[in-house]
C-alpha cells in the first residue's frame, strides 16, 4: 500500500516536472528552436492542423528557422498562421521556403521572460507540494484505519518529504537553467 502511494506520487511529480519543461521549451530565448512553432495551427482545407503536419520545420542556424510546406498551395496559409501567432516574428518567403529570423531579445523582454519562468517554477513547486499533501493524507488515513503502524506512518512521511525535496530541486535546476539561458547575451 505504501509503495503504491509512493510510486503514484513519484509518477505525478515527474509529470509536473515534464509539464514545466514543456512550458519552458516554448519560451523564445533569442535562439531558434522548432519548439517555438509547435503550437501554430494552419488552416488546411478547412481544418486547423499543426504546422508540422503541413510543412517541415528545421533550424537553419542559431537565429533562424526554415519552414518548407509539403504543398506549394499552402505557403500563404502557413505565412498567415505565423503572422496570426503570438511569436512576434515576420516570415520571409522565397518561393516555397519560409524563413523566420529571430531578432535578439531586448533587456526588458529578457527580464519579463525570466519573471515568467520564475512564476512557472513556483506553479510547478505548488503542484509537487499538493501531490505530497495528498499522499500524506492517504498515509494518515491508512494509520487511522489501523492498516499501518505509527512507525510505518513516520517512515512513509519522511520518504514523501525526501521525494518532494528531490523534485523541488529539479524544478529549481530547470528554472535556473532557463533563466541563465534567457539573461545570457
Steps between C-alpha positions, in 0.01 A plus 500: 500500500767749599708406197199564276448845653869583460509373140185693409637817657832461322322456166281805557797712611703402194204599281500841669869537412431392140222759473737770627772401254245497217381849593857630524591353161243727335660819631705685241853556619638672191622161379303320229322179598235292327305500828420868438263414214353177645182673614426674169195364321449545126166511320537211256202408282256635757660334805750642748801269510840533672770668291724191508231302312497734199867601490846394604658724762876515545751715686727648234727691740496635856257780418281370218250228414424367154147383423431315176131417438434159345262657248567825316137606546536513880781760508256790546303316771821423692611865475159618621511259798849620599392864483187426707701318770648677803853420382573862408705407192427596139557217251715556191392296197715405203303271267381211717750556781395706801771633731447629853785719624495533878589853607713534812298555816504839669621523860148585616349199321770271644414611854128458429558146372723420799216611729260273308745210543507567875119493518488175301753350741295607803187345345689173448619507864142555618387203291773279651409610852131431435590148390699457824202625702267250329743214562543589867123514537473150352769380741318654798177332389681164500625571853152603614357177357777314686638348178852628577695567821611842625859415410393421142306827494804703611733318260258546207462872575879541510527318165236731351692804626825370346319436171348848509837660575655318204232620259510857637876496434430385142257792455760746636764360264271527194397856589858610569622350170227674301557834674873483426420418137265799483727751666811398304576744222 
